[in-house]
């Protein structure tokens, strides 16, 4: 592979929130062009993101362990718990206790997948948690977050809207939803989709008038 191949793939990994893979490619790029300033810069960004992710994932795993204790299991036995409760429900579909335990176990499984940066599997697990516990607020919050990270804005919006309907006076969820619209506006702005960028920025500001990104986008596009 050429210097450009390593550099460009590293940037793609970095944009996809895979800093560890990005660092490997930037290291290979620097072997070919040791003094390249751009590679050194993005490499420093990748290192910072890797550190942030490590702290984030440790926090998520700690929550998984805490939740597992609440239902009396170890994180290591979450998959076994899911299998056992699924079998119970197969034989007794109306077993409320099994359904609740299964929902909690899937939520913990989703957290474990998040700690491994596997957002697609985390999304599936949190969806299963919601299927078994329809009003499980924590699962809605986590599913919204992983869909936002994957760029699945429509699903993230639906989940945050559900949270706002449940807690209409909680400004936290309104700001979270504003953040989705703001990020979506920024993506549209980068892609040259002016009308959509304006539309989503305005939605963000309805929910959070102090959203700086949305405000800046409107300022640029309407000036």
Secondary structure, 3 states (H helix, E strand, C coil): CCHHHHHHHHHHHHHCCCHHHHHHHHHHHHHHCCCCHHHHHHHHHHHHHHHHHHHHHHHHHHHHHHHHHHCCCCHHHHHHHHHHHHHHHHHCCCCHHHHHHHHHHHHHHHHHHHHCCCHHHHHHHHHHHHHHCCCCHHHHHHHHHHHHHHCCHHHHHHHHHHHHHHCCCCHHHHHHHHHHHHHHHHHHHHCCCHHHHHHHHHHHHHHCCCCHHHHHHHHHHHC
